[in-house]
């Protein structure tokens, strides 16, 4: 049994834009991954060097979750900069909540098992680094980031798109956005992939959006951007099930709780920087409605199917599989707002007219099991869309609609299109954007 996980070293070269993060298990098995920031400035001011050094050391801890979870040793040893008490508490929550689904699927319970060391004398020094009024918009190839791009384009905020890796749907959506763009790379140590493939270590879901949050924070500093504008909706804060006293949420690092915690961490180093989700007040149904009107140019380009974004390029689909939980949900939530033939043509099939997908829809609608471990909306959102279709002659006889129409409860419809008040949208943007939500 492994006894300790070591956070060994952080190295960044401004000449190449390459950040190298090194880890070890029992000082025996060593892992090293790289994050590449293209076109990074060769010469950094002393203030930027200090800020990036602090961010990279925190990113080192965040990215380490991918390697830690393979072995789950009881001791965590940080050999670089010591963590403050607040940072250690943040990463205790990040690892526990971010590995919630991983723990359930591997029949584990990590509650009380993760303890980051802290130094009561450690502290971060906030730097008055005034970043230009400009934004990075991460593009994931799905409908949500397309909506964010188009909403931001209607404001006075200059923006560029950014991605970490760029499978075809991401590249196509970035090109359609017509904004300046950055494509970063993250190279996982091949040894970890080898161990995962061989089944020699624990494997499963990690809070990838949380890791990317730290990468994007560094990118904002490198590329002189005040904002990172995410596209996480309010249902991302809704859990899937409960394990003991812990709410297990597949989308933990897209949740408002994570966003608030991360905001507090960023303020200890770069108080002028803001990381927030523009779509946080909205339901998935509301975002689908906006997508149908704001984003017709993206219809043939986007996909929400995770099989189009697999790390192994040989296993990637071009767009949609049409049979996974994500495809089922996105098809359902878009169907009330889009022409039926167009939607079927884009996805490649009609999952609502496929008897083999009835059980998958039962889970999405809260009729069996639990909310799928996927980026899908709340039960009421799915139920609202279902009842919209059940009332329409061109949908009501489709196999899934016909089979389940007597079983699906009616939702609290009034909340579906009422923006929530809880969000971190900066006030200099909120009034303009919230007016677009109400339009």
Secondary structure, 3 states (H helix, E strand, C coil): CCCEEEEEEEEEECCCCEEEEEEEECCCEEEEEEEECCCCCCCCCHHHHHHHHHHHHHHHHHHCHHHHHHHCCCEEEECCCCCCHHHHHHHHHHHHHHCHHHHHHCCCCCCCCCCCCCCCCCCCCCCCCCCCCEEEEECCCCHHHHHHHHHHHCCCCEEEEEEECCCHHHHHHHHHHCCEEEEEEEECCHHHHHHHHHCCCCCCCCCHHHHHHHHHHHHHHHCCCCEEEECCCHHHHCCCEEECCEEECCCHHHCHHHHHHHHHHHHCCCCCCEEEECCCCCCHHHHHHHHHHHCHHHCCCCCCCHHHCCCCHHHCCCCCCCCCHHHHHHHHHHHCCCCHHHHHHHHCCCHHHCHHHHHHHHHHCCCCCCCCCCCCCCHHHHHHHHHHHHCCCCCCCCHHHHHHCCCCCCCCHHHCCCCCCCCCCCHHHHHHHHHHHHC
